[in-house]
């Protein structure tokens, strides 16, 4: 029997993207049934970066983990984090992307990768899914990850216009056609996310993503921009792995 098409969408979450990498590891190890029917991968900001890895270079997952930990360590060393004068956040991110994406990444990504970006003038969201060159793909990923002031003062130019973080307008894209499986390091209504253990069920809507209003989620939102210790990030990676395995078992998609 032919399986229905599934899509994956990874939430905008800054350095909490290490959680996504743990989830991807679980999918690669135990989610053959899911990946076998995978249509597209979407994401915003760090989520878009992870989606790009799934589509173009899943064999470099460990390289992605290592880069994320080094990148976070570099930001922690700065007196004022990423906004420290003289520190070039976007250059460090570009170097990591260039090291991981294969030469044919744009061909592999076109039609399968959907990157959420926000127009800096109109404030409108756009999902980009076609890329004419590897450099254009890199520009789209950088645009999706650009948080004004935090990452610099000049928005990223992409196709003649200026763009900022896609998480401002659509932090968890849902793709048309088939079911979109959502992944987020924030407890909420996503398919793969931490369990909510709070006493209250109040929700917060963040650019199309529903998360529980809790102290833990507020802490994680802060850690998205101000990365925690390497040990804590490794723990979040393991958590992502465990939550993805829990999803696969619940959906009877373990392999």
N, C-alpha and C positions, 0 to 999 in steps of 0.2 A: 504494500500500500504506500502510495506517495505521501511523504510528510509535508505538512503545510510549511510555508516559508516563515522563518523566524529572523528577526533583526535584533541587533544588540545596540543599546544606547548607554553611554557612560556620562555621568553627571559632571558638571563643572565643579571642581573641588580643590584646585591648587595643589599644594604638596600632599594633600590627602589622596592624591591620585595613586599613591603607593598601594592603597586599598584595592583599586582597580586592577593593578598588576597581580595582586594575589588572586583576585577573582578570575583573571584571564588564565593564570597558571592552572586553576582548577578546571576551567573549561577545556584547556589543552590536554590535561591528563585524563579527565573523566567525562568530558562532554562531547564525545565523538558524535553522538546522536544529535546534539544541538548544533554543533558546527557543521555537520553534514547537510543541514537544511538552512544554513545561514545565508540570508540575502544580503542585507547591508549592515554597516556599522556606523553609528552616529555618535557625536559627542560635542561638548563645548569645553574650551579651555583645556585643562589637563585631560578631560574625558576625550576630547578630539585627538590628543596626542596618543592616548592609549588605543583608541579606535584605529588610528593610522597604523600602529604596530600590528594589531590583529590582522588587518587587511594586507599589509605589505611585508612584514618581517616578524612573524610570530616566533621564529627560531632565535630571535635576538631578545627574548623576554628577560633573560638574566642580565644582559647588557643594559636594558632599560632600568632594571632595579638598581644596578650599580650606579648608573648615571644619576638617578633620582636621589639616592642617598648622598652622593658626592655634591650634587647641586644644592641640596638642603643644607649640607654641612657648610658649603661656601657662603650661603645666605646667613646662616647663624653666626658666622665669624664676623660679619659686618656689624658695625656699631649700631646702625639704624636699620638693619635688615636689608632688604632689596632696595630700599629708597636711599641708602647711604651714598652721598656724593662720591662720584668716581667709580662706583660699582655699576657695571653694565649687565643688568639682568637679562635683557633680550639677547645680547651677544652670547652669554653662557648657555641660554636655552637653544639658540640657533646651532651652536657647536654640537650640542648633544643630539639634536635632530639630524644634523648632517652626518653624524657618525653612525646613526642607526638606520636611516632610510636607505634602501638599495637604489641603484642607479635607475631602475625601471619603476620606482615607487609610484610615479604619477600614472603610469599605465595600469598598474595593479589597483590603484585607488579609484580611478574614474568609474563612476557608476556604482561603486560599492561603498565608498567612504563619503559621509555627509558631515561637513564641518560647519558648526554654528558660529556666525560672526555678526557683529553689530555695527551698523553704519554710524560713524562718529558725528555726522551732520544731522541725518534724519532720525536717528535712533531706532531705525527699523532692523529687524533681524533678516538674515539670509542664510539658507543652507546651501553650501557650495559642494557640488558633487562631480564636477568635471575639472580636470587639470591638464593643461597643455604641456607642462614641463615639470621636472622635479623641483625647480626653483619656485614655480607658481604654487605647487603644493606646500612647500616650506613657508611661503609667504602667508598662505591661508591659515596654516597652523599657528604661525606667530601672531597673526591678527586675532585669532580666536583666544589667544592667551594674554593679550595685552591689557593690563589693568592700569588706566591712567594714574600718574603720579607714582604709584607703587613700582611700576616697571619702566617708567620714563614719562616724558611729556609730549612726545610726538607719536601720534597713532601710526599704525602700520599701513603702508600703501599697498593696496591689492587691486589690480585691474583699474588703476587710475583713480581710485577713491580711497579714503582713509577709514580704517576700521579698528574697532576695539573688541574686547572680550565678549564672546558669544554668550557667556553666562549671564550677562546683564539682561538679555531679552529672551533667550531660550536655553536654559541650563541643562535640559534633558530632552532632546528632540525625540519625537515619536514619528516614525516613518510610515507613510501610506503603504498598504499592501502587506498582508500578513500580520503577525503579532510582533510587537517590539518588547523585548525583554530589557528591563531597566536595571541599571547598577548604580548604587550610590553609597558613599561611606557614612551618610546621615540616616539615622533611623526614621522610617516613614512608611510610605505605601509602595515603595519600589520593590521589584521582584527579588533583587539581591541587595540586601542592606542589613545593617545590624538590627537585632531585636530591640524593641522599645521596652525598657524596664521601669519607666517612670510611673508616677501615680496619676498623672493627668493625660488626657488625650487631645489636648489643644494642638492645632496644626498651624504651621507657618508655610505660606506659599512663596517660593522663591523662583520667579521667572519660569513658571510651568512645572516646578518640582515641589511636591508636598513633603514637608519634613515635620516631625514631631517637635513641638516647642518644649525643649528640655535643656537642662544645664549641660548635659553631655554633648548635645548637638551644637550648642553655642560655643563650647570649647573647641569642637572640631572645626567650626567655621573660622575661628581665630587661628587654628593651626594650619588652615589652608594657605594663609599668607605668611604666618610666622611658624616655620616648621619646628616640630618637637625634636627630641634627641633621636639619634640613630636607632637606639633600642626601641623607643616608642614607635618609630616608623616601621621597623621590622614586625612589631606586634600587630600594627594595622594591616600589614601585608598578609600576615597569617590569618587575621580576622576575615579579610576579603576572601581568602581561599576557603575558609570554613563556611562562610555564608553562601558562597557559590555552590559548594558541595551540598549544603542543606537544600538549596533550591533545586539542584539536579535530582536529588532523592525525592523531594516533594513532587516533582514533575515526572518522576519515573524516567529520567533521561540519563541516568548514570550508565557509564560504559567502562 
